[in-house]
């Protein structure tokens, strides 16, 4: 995170280091699109990371990184906040709600998605033993039940999105996972978006994927499933090498 | 997180559910003090959590929770953002920097403290094996090296605090850990704040602990060490019970 600070509201020279299957990169692309901000997308090969990625995010070496001029901003939640802070006038709406308490509720659930749901899904897919993977699946289903409740709480039960009539922060944060959630029957053998179990969240996911801002960047379930097989093969090879 | 939304800027009826040894509760107390906001502090017994805590934070059942009127706000980083959002005029300064890029840098390192440093310190203290604890200690020292670099980057190397001449967001976030960092030679047998190794961070920690806002709430090293022994005994009992 070099020191150069660009002028507020300067939308030139936005570059995103991303990767198509990353829920975290996905959410930033949706946010940039919703804000109406033009940017250059650079697809990273995570098996052969670019010098720019390594220099821009030396701490984590992960996507996404937004470059605003020469200033790198890693971490997707930090980027979402930055887009509202640096481009307050851009797009049809701010990403975050205006009301302080609604902002807090949205940030609470965003932290839940990244701090809990993500790790549970990783365990469900890549857990070392069958027991670990089964526990990961059970945890993921329980987390989605909680998010079903959060949807009712945030939207008042009558709106299209967490944020209301239009998608906002929490929609974008969870929306990054919609590609994986939709593909999970092919990836993990379990239907996560089950209208019988979580009707609101299932309908929300379908609505989110149909947004203009999401349509182009939400990965196809078959492509996700193929990528999951690559991850599983890599894990098996790593486990064999360490034995 | 019930739905009642209180009016912006209404500082009446702030109540904090905290616990003296929690770095996360500690940082909220410092922030409230720096903002000049009066609040009622409720000390939670984490072995016998109050009904109010369980009702206010049903997802995590953890401190801190700030209650603003009847509206509960869990999660310390969410609370810090809320204090700036709900009380923009309070105190001698905002918690977060005004510049969008400086905000992003501070949020990046705050996420690092909570997502990396905290887990490493837990491993160093409570890891199941001696190897795990040694790895936790090595990771913690490496993380503090990174934060030493972050201090130079954020403060320009010439300021008193991460935020500049006065403490701000990242000072408060890492400052919550100062009690534990100072006590670590008694807790984990290793001096973490070593002026020979991380001179800037060591001097910063001493300055932070001397702030009026921090002095009263930064726990004494001996009390932390005593509490760490309780945690270790609990872990040993839990391990024995599960065998």
Interface residues (C-beta under 8 A of the other chain):
Chain A: X1 X3 X5 X6 X8 X59 X68 X71 X73 X74 X75 X77 X78 X79 X81 X82 X85 X86 X99 X100 X101 X102 X103 X104 X105 X107 X108 X111 X112 X146 X153
Chain B: X1 X3 X5 X6 X8 X59 X68 X71 X73 X74 X75 X77 X78 X79 X81 X82 X85 X86 X99 X100 X101 X102 X103 X104 X105 X107 X108 X111 X112 X146 X153
